[in-house]
Amino acid sequence: MLEMTREEFEELVAEALDRIPPELTRLMDNVAVFVEDEPPADDPELLGLYEGTPLTDRGEWYAGVLPDRITIYRGPTLRMSETREEVVHETEVTVVHEIAHHFGIDDERLHALGYG
């Protein structure tokens, strides 16, 4: 398994977020991004997870709720990567994938776009 500190991995996630076009980040609303070492035990190969209400599903009722949560998992990303470049690529794809869920884009469409 490739070695990378949590801090290094968090920096890669931050860099991936910085590469999201500003016109999209301005539209993001009430969402927080976290890095965790491992995903839930029932899905050990999960690279990222979006939890919340997509922007497309929010209505007048949406007020005073906790932020949506995007979690990027370090362990599975490092286990599937052989080089730092692969970690950078997988991290960027995962960040885009989870942000797309925030915008209401489903897995089927993401796979078709190459962000599966």
TASUL-V209012 format. One record per pair of residues at least 4 apart in sequence whose ideal C-beta (glycine too) atoms are under 8 Angstrom apart, sorted by sequence separation. I is the first residue (numbers start at 1). J is the second residue. If there is no record, write none. Layout:
I_J / I_J
//
This chain:
4_8 / 5_9 / 6_10 / 7_11 / 8_12 / 9_13 / 10_14 / 11_15 / 12_16 / 13_17 / 14_18 / 15_19 / 16_20 / 20_24 / 21_25 / 22_26 / 23_27 / 24_28 / 39_43 / 53_57 / 54_58 / 58_62 / 73_77 / 74_78 / 75_79 / 76_80 / 77_81 / 82_86 / 83_87 / 84_88 / 85_89 / 86_90 / 87_91 / 88_92 / 89_93 / 90_94 / 91_95 / 92_96 / 93_97 / 94_98 / 95_99 / 96_100 / 97_101 / 98_102 / 99_103 / 101_105 / 105_109 / 106_110 / 107_111 / 108_112 / 109_113 / 111_115 / 4_9 / 20_25 / 39_44 / 53_58 / 72_77 / 81_86 / 100_105 / 101_106 / 105_110 / 110_115 / 111_116 / 38_44 / 39_45 / 40_46 / 80_86 / 81_87 / 110_116 / 39_46 / 17_25 / 39_47 / 53_62 / 78_87 / 81_90 / 100_109 / 107_116 / 39_49 / 77_87 / 80_90 / 100_110 / 53_65 / 77_90 / 97_110 / 77_91 / 52_67 / 53_68 / 100_115 / 17_33 / 52_68 / 51_68 / 52_69 / 77_94 / 50_68 / 51_69 / 97_115 / 50_69 / 51_70 / 72_91 / 96_115 / 97_116 / 13_33 / 49_69 / 50_70 / 51_71 / 31_52 / 49_70 / 13_35 / 30_52 / 48_70 / 49_71 / 72_94 / 93_115 / 48_71 / 72_95 / 48_72 / 49_73 / 10_35 / 47_72 / 48_73 / 70_95 / 9_35 / 29_55 / 47_73 / 72_98 / 46_73 / 71_98 / 27_55 / 70_98 / 6_35 / 47_76 / 70_99 / 46_76 / 47_77 / 6_37 / 45_76 / 39_71 / 44_76 / 70_102 / 47_80 / 39_73 / 68_102 / 30_65 / 32_67 / 34_69 / 36_71 / 38_73 / 45_80 / 31_67 / 32_68 / 34_70 / 35_71 / 36_72 / 37_73 / 38_74 / 39_75 / 30_67 / 31_68 / 32_69 / 33_70 / 34_71 / 35_72 / 36_73 / 37_74 / 38_75 / 39_76 / 30_68 / 31_69 / 32_70 / 33_71 / 34_72 / 35_73 / 36_74 / 37_75 / 38_76 / 31_70 / 33_72 / 35_74 / 47_90 / 48_94 / 47_94 / 48_95 / 54_101 / 55_102 / 56_103 / 57_104 / 50_98 / 54_102 / 55_103 / 56_104 / 48_97 / 49_98 / 54_103 / 55_104 / 48_98 / 52_102 / 54_104 / 50_101 / 50_102 / 13_72 / 33_95 / 9_74 / 6_74 / 9_77 / 31_99 / 9_78 / 4_74 / 28_99 / 31_102 / 15_88 / 19_92 / 4_78 / 28_102 / 3_78 / 12_87 / 16_91 / 20_95 / 24_99 / 2_78 / 12_88 / 16_92 / 20_96 / 27_103 / 1_78 / 1_79 / 9_87 / 13_91 / 16_94 / 17_95 / 2_81 / 12_91 / 16_95 / 20_99 / 24_103 / 2_82 / 4_84 / 16_96 / 2_83 / 2_84 / 9_91 / 13_95 / 4_87 / 2_86 / 2_87
//
